[in-house]
Amino acid sequence: MRGLLIWEGDKAMIKEYASTIYTAAVGSSGKEAAAGGIVAAAGIVISDLLGGWDKALQVLLWLMVFDYVTGVLGAFKTKTVNSDVMFWGGVRKATLLFVVGLATLLDDWLQPGAPIFRTAAIYFYIGREALSLVENTGVLGVPWPTAIKDKLEQLGGNNDANIGSGKK
């Protein structure tokens, strides 16, 4: 019969767990809850403007992050760190997302339900970001298999024989 009844000790434990989960989710104050709500709302709006949160967009965003980080690390390694270059690199990444958003709007306008422009834009930028990542990791001394370098050269449209070798 124990499994069918909730004892007083169980009620207290359930209440404590619920309180812990709530605090972890929204914070311990009203300000934290409001900030969390604002961040969630912004995330929903941005996700909608970019056409949803699918794997292609996730791959693009991760490649953008990895490319930026490896670019900064490569600049430290070669002692060419420049805050202006880093700033404009960030602006370039944001502009890339604006292009994806514009492609999404074009799809919604010209062919609702068929994300042709969005898909083309995302795949194009995936190729460019992956190619840049290979170049940056080459500067850091990470070797890449020739087959991967060759495919990324085709996607990125770059015929540079030094891709992935650390030479630009």
TIBA-111055 format. One record per residue (C-alpha): y, z, x; chain; residue number from 1. Coordinates in nm, 2 decimals, m for minus. Example, Ala and Ser with C-alpha at 12.3 -4.5 7.8 and 13.67 -1.06 7.14 Angstrom:
! TIBA-111055
{Y = m0.45, Z = 0.78, X = 1.23, unit = A, pos = 1}
{Y = m0.11, Z = 0.71, X = 1.37, unit = A, pos = 2}
END
This chain:
! TIBA-111055
{Y = 0.00, Z = 0.00, X = 0.00, unit = A, pos = 1}
{Y = 0.23, Z = 0.04, X = 0.30, unit = A, pos = 2}
{Y = 0.29, Z = m0.34, X = 0.33, unit = A, pos = 3}
{Y = 0.43, Z = m0.35, X = m0.03, unit = A, pos = 4}
{Y = 0.68, Z = m0.07, X = 0.00, unit = A, pos = 5}
{Y = 0.99, Z = m0.05, X = 0.20, unit = A, pos = 6}
{Y = 1.03, Z = 0.30, X = 0.34, unit = A, pos = 7}
{Y = 1.36, Z = 0.47, X = 0.41, unit = A, pos = 8}
{Y = 1.30, Z = 0.42, X = 0.79, unit = A, pos = 9}
{Y = 1.24, Z = 0.05, X = 0.73, unit = A, pos = 10}
{Y = 1.57, Z = 0.02, X = 0.53, unit = A, pos = 11}
{Y = 1.76, Z = 0.17, X = 0.82, unit = A, pos = 12}
{Y = 1.59, Z = m0.06, X = 1.07, unit = A, pos = 13}
{Y = 1.66, Z = m0.37, X = 0.86, unit = A, pos = 14}
{Y = 2.02, Z = m0.27, X = 0.82, unit = A, pos = 15}
{Y = 2.05, Z = m0.22, X = 1.19, unit = A, pos = 16}
{Y = 1.89, Z = m0.56, X = 1.27, unit = A, pos = 17}
{Y = 2.12, Z = m0.73, X = 1.01, unit = A, pos = 18}
{Y = 2.42, Z = m0.57, X = 1.16, unit = A, pos = 19}
{Y = 2.32, Z = m0.67, X = 1.52, unit = A, pos = 20}
{Y = 2.26, Z = m1.03, X = 1.41, unit = A, pos = 21}
{Y = 2.59, Z = m1.05, X = 1.22, unit = A, pos = 22}
{Y = 2.78, Z = m0.91, X = 1.52, unit = A, pos = 23}
{Y = 2.62, Z = m1.15, X = 1.75, unit = A, pos = 24}
{Y = 2.70, Z = m1.44, X = 1.52, unit = A, pos = 25}
{Y = 3.06, Z = m1.37, X = 1.42, unit = A, pos = 26}
{Y = 3.18, Z = m1.10, X = 1.66, unit = A, pos = 27}
{Y = 3.28, Z = m0.74, X = 1.60, unit = A, pos = 28}
{Y = 3.63, Z = m0.80, X = 1.47, unit = A, pos = 29}
{Y = 3.80, Z = m1.02, X = 1.22, unit = A, pos = 30}
{Y = 3.98, Z = m1.21, X = 1.49, unit = A, pos = 31}
{Y = 3.65, Z = m1.30, X = 1.66, unit = A, pos = 32}
{Y = 3.51, Z = m1.42, X = 1.32, unit = A, pos = 33}
{Y = 3.83, Z = m1.62, X = 1.26, unit = A, pos = 34}
{Y = 3.81, Z = m1.78, X = 1.60, unit = A, pos = 35}
{Y = 3.45, Z = m1.86, X = 1.56, unit = A, pos = 36}
{Y = 3.52, Z = m2.02, X = 1.22, unit = A, pos = 37}
{Y = 3.80, Z = m2.23, X = 1.38, unit = A, pos = 38}
{Y = 3.58, Z = m2.35, X = 1.66, unit = A, pos = 39}
{Y = 3.30, Z = m2.43, X = 1.41, unit = A, pos = 40}
{Y = 3.54, Z = m2.63, X = 1.19, unit = A, pos = 41}
{Y = 3.68, Z = m2.82, X = 1.49, unit = A, pos = 42}
{Y = 3.32, Z = m2.90, X = 1.60, unit = A, pos = 43}
{Y = 3.24, Z = m3.04, X = 1.26, unit = A, pos = 44}
{Y = 3.55, Z = m3.26, X = 1.25, unit = A, pos = 45}
{Y = 3.50, Z = m3.39, X = 1.60, unit = A, pos = 46}
{Y = 3.13, Z = m3.45, X = 1.54, unit = A, pos = 47}
{Y = 3.22, Z = m3.65, X = 1.22, unit = A, pos = 48}
{Y = 3.49, Z = m3.85, X = 1.41, unit = A, pos = 49}
{Y = 3.23, Z = m3.94, X = 1.67, unit = A, pos = 50}
{Y = 2.98, Z = m4.06, X = 1.41, unit = A, pos = 51}
{Y = 2.74, Z = m3.76, X = 1.41, unit = A, pos = 52}
{Y = 2.55, Z = m3.56, X = 1.66, unit = A, pos = 53}
{Y = 2.26, Z = m3.79, X = 1.76, unit = A, pos = 54}
{Y = 2.07, Z = m3.81, X = 2.09, unit = A, pos = 55}
{Y = 2.28, Z = m4.11, X = 2.22, unit = A, pos = 56}
{Y = 2.60, Z = m3.90, X = 2.19, unit = A, pos = 57}
{Y = 2.43, Z = m3.60, X = 2.34, unit = A, pos = 58}
{Y = 2.31, Z = m3.81, X = 2.64, unit = A, pos = 59}
{Y = 2.66, Z = m3.95, X = 2.68, unit = A, pos = 60}
{Y = 2.82, Z = m3.61, X = 2.67, unit = A, pos = 61}
{Y = 2.58, Z = m3.46, X = 2.92, unit = A, pos = 62}
{Y = 2.62, Z = m3.75, X = 3.15, unit = A, pos = 63}
{Y = 3.00, Z = m3.71, X = 3.13, unit = A, pos = 64}
{Y = 2.97, Z = m3.34, X = 3.22, unit = A, pos = 65}
{Y = 2.72, Z = m3.40, X = 3.51, unit = A, pos = 66}
{Y = 2.94, Z = m3.69, X = 3.64, unit = A, pos = 67}
{Y = 3.25, Z = m3.48, X = 3.64, unit = A, pos = 68}
{Y = 3.08, Z = m3.18, X = 3.81, unit = A, pos = 69}
{Y = 2.91, Z = m3.40, X = 4.07, unit = A, pos = 70}
{Y = 3.24, Z = m3.58, X = 4.13, unit = A, pos = 71}
{Y = 3.41, Z = m3.25, X = 4.20, unit = A, pos = 72}
{Y = 3.13, Z = m3.14, X = 4.43, unit = A, pos = 73}
{Y = 3.14, Z = m3.47, X = 4.61, unit = A, pos = 74}
{Y = 3.51, Z = m3.43, X = 4.66, unit = A, pos = 75}
{Y = 3.46, Z = m3.09, X = 4.81, unit = A, pos = 76}
{Y = 3.19, Z = m3.22, X = 5.04, unit = A, pos = 77}
{Y = 3.41, Z = m3.50, X = 5.17, unit = A, pos = 78}
{Y = 3.71, Z = m3.28, X = 5.17, unit = A, pos = 79}
{Y = 3.90, Z = m3.51, X = 4.94, unit = A, pos = 80}
{Y = 3.97, Z = m3.26, X = 4.65, unit = A, pos = 81}
{Y = 4.28, Z = m3.37, X = 4.46, unit = A, pos = 82}
{Y = 4.39, Z = m3.20, X = 4.14, unit = A, pos = 83}
{Y = 4.57, Z = m3.51, X = 4.02, unit = A, pos = 84}
{Y = 4.25, Z = m3.72, X = 4.05, unit = A, pos = 85}
{Y = 4.05, Z = m3.45, X = 3.87, unit = A, pos = 86}
{Y = 4.31, Z = m3.43, X = 3.59, unit = A, pos = 87}
{Y = 4.30, Z = m3.81, X = 3.54, unit = A, pos = 88}
{Y = 3.92, Z = m3.80, X = 3.55, unit = A, pos = 89}
{Y = 3.92, Z = m3.56, X = 3.26, unit = A, pos = 90}
{Y = 4.18, Z = m3.78, X = 3.08, unit = A, pos = 91}
{Y = 3.95, Z = m4.07, X = 3.13, unit = A, pos = 92}
{Y = 3.65, Z = m3.88, X = 2.98, unit = A, pos = 93}
{Y = 3.86, Z = m3.78, X = 2.68, unit = A, pos = 94}
{Y = 3.98, Z = m4.14, X = 2.63, unit = A, pos = 95}
{Y = 3.62, Z = m4.26, X = 2.65, unit = A, pos = 96}
{Y = 3.55, Z = m4.03, X = 2.35, unit = A, pos = 97}
{Y = 3.85, Z = m4.18, X = 2.16, unit = A, pos = 98}
{Y = 3.70, Z = m4.52, X = 2.21, unit = A, pos = 99}
{Y = 3.37, Z = m4.40, X = 2.06, unit = A, pos = 100}
{Y = 3.57, Z = m4.25, X = 1.77, unit = A, pos = 101}
{Y = 3.75, Z = m4.58, X = 1.72, unit = A, pos = 102}
{Y = 3.42, Z = m4.77, X = 1.73, unit = A, pos = 103}
{Y = 3.29, Z = m4.53, X = 1.46, unit = A, pos = 104}
{Y = 3.59, Z = m4.61, X = 1.24, unit = A, pos = 105}
{Y = 3.54, Z = m4.98, X = 1.29, unit = A, pos = 106}
{Y = 3.18, Z = m4.94, X = 1.18, unit = A, pos = 107}
{Y = 3.28, Z = m4.75, X = 0.87, unit = A, pos = 108}
{Y = 3.53, Z = m5.01, X = 0.78, unit = A, pos = 109}
{Y = 3.34, Z = m5.33, X = 0.86, unit = A, pos = 110}
{Y = 2.98, Z = m5.24, X = 0.80, unit = A, pos = 111}
{Y = 2.93, Z = m4.89, X = 0.65, unit = A, pos = 112}
{Y = 2.59, Z = m4.75, X = 0.73, unit = A, pos = 113}
{Y = 2.53, Z = m4.97, X = 1.04, unit = A, pos = 114}
{Y = 2.68, Z = m4.82, X = 1.35, unit = A, pos = 115}
{Y = 2.69, Z = m5.14, X = 1.56, unit = A, pos = 116}
{Y = 3.02, Z = m5.08, X = 1.74, unit = A, pos = 117}
{Y = 2.95, Z = m4.71, X = 1.80, unit = A, pos = 118}
{Y = 2.61, Z = m4.78, X = 1.94, unit = A, pos = 119}
{Y = 2.73, Z = m5.05, X = 2.17, unit = A, pos = 120}
{Y = 3.02, Z = m4.83, X = 2.29, unit = A, pos = 121}
{Y = 2.79, Z = m4.53, X = 2.35, unit = A, pos = 122}
{Y = 2.53, Z = m4.73, X = 2.53, unit = A, pos = 123}
{Y = 2.79, Z = m4.91, X = 2.75, unit = A, pos = 124}
{Y = 2.94, Z = m4.57, X = 2.85, unit = A, pos = 125}
{Y = 2.60, Z = m4.42, X = 2.91, unit = A, pos = 126}
{Y = 2.53, Z = m4.70, X = 3.16, unit = A, pos = 127}
{Y = 2.87, Z = m4.65, X = 3.33, unit = A, pos = 128}
{Y = 2.84, Z = m4.27, X = 3.34, unit = A, pos = 129}
{Y = 2.48, Z = m4.28, X = 3.48, unit = A, pos = 130}
{Y = 2.59, Z = m4.53, X = 3.74, unit = A, pos = 131}
{Y = 2.88, Z = m4.30, X = 3.84, unit = A, pos = 132}
{Y = 2.64, Z = m4.01, X = 3.85, unit = A, pos = 133}
{Y = 2.41, Z = m4.20, X = 4.09, unit = A, pos = 134}
{Y = 2.71, Z = m4.27, X = 4.31, unit = A, pos = 135}
{Y = 2.83, Z = m3.91, X = 4.31, unit = A, pos = 136}
{Y = 2.48, Z = m3.77, X = 4.38, unit = A, pos = 137}
{Y = 2.45, Z = m4.03, X = 4.66, unit = A, pos = 138}
{Y = 2.76, Z = m3.88, X = 4.82, unit = A, pos = 139}
{Y = 2.59, Z = m3.54, X = 4.79, unit = A, pos = 140}
{Y = 2.29, Z = m3.68, X = 4.98, unit = A, pos = 141}
{Y = 2.05, Z = m3.71, X = 4.68, unit = A, pos = 142}
{Y = 1.82, Z = m4.01, X = 4.72, unit = A, pos = 143}
{Y = 1.74, Z = m4.22, X = 4.41, unit = A, pos = 144}
{Y = 1.44, Z = m4.45, X = 4.36, unit = A, pos = 145}
{Y = 1.53, Z = m4.82, X = 4.40, unit = A, pos = 146}
{Y = 1.40, Z = m4.91, X = 4.05, unit = A, pos = 147}
{Y = 1.64, Z = m4.66, X = 3.88, unit = A, pos = 148}
{Y = 1.94, Z = m4.77, X = 4.10, unit = A, pos = 149}
{Y = 1.86, Z = m5.14, X = 4.01, unit = A, pos = 150}
{Y = 1.85, Z = m5.07, X = 3.63, unit = A, pos = 151}
{Y = 2.17, Z = m4.87, X = 3.64, unit = A, pos = 152}
{Y = 2.34, Z = m5.15, X = 3.83, unit = A, pos = 153}
{Y = 2.24, Z = m5.39, X = 3.55, unit = A, pos = 154}
{Y = 2.37, Z = m5.15, X = 3.28, unit = A, pos = 155}
{Y = 2.69, Z = m5.08, X = 3.46, unit = A, pos = 156}
{Y = 2.76, Z = m5.43, X = 3.57, unit = A, pos = 157}
{Y = 2.81, Z = m5.33, X = 3.93, unit = A, pos = 158}
{Y = 2.66, Z = m5.53, X = 4.21, unit = A, pos = 159}
{Y = 2.74, Z = m5.28, X = 4.48, unit = A, pos = 160}
{Y = 2.45, Z = m5.26, X = 4.73, unit = A, pos = 161}
{Y = 2.56, Z = m4.91, X = 4.83, unit = A, pos = 162}
{Y = 2.50, Z = m4.75, X = 4.49, unit = A, pos = 163}
{Y = 2.32, Z = m4.42, X = 4.54, unit = A, pos = 164}
{Y = 2.36, Z = m4.43, X = 4.91, unit = A, pos = 165}
{Y = 2.67, Z = m4.22, X = 4.93, unit = A, pos = 166}
{Y = 2.88, Z = m4.51, X = 5.03, unit = A, pos = 167}
{Y = 3.15, Z = m4.64, X = 4.79, unit = A, pos = 168}
END
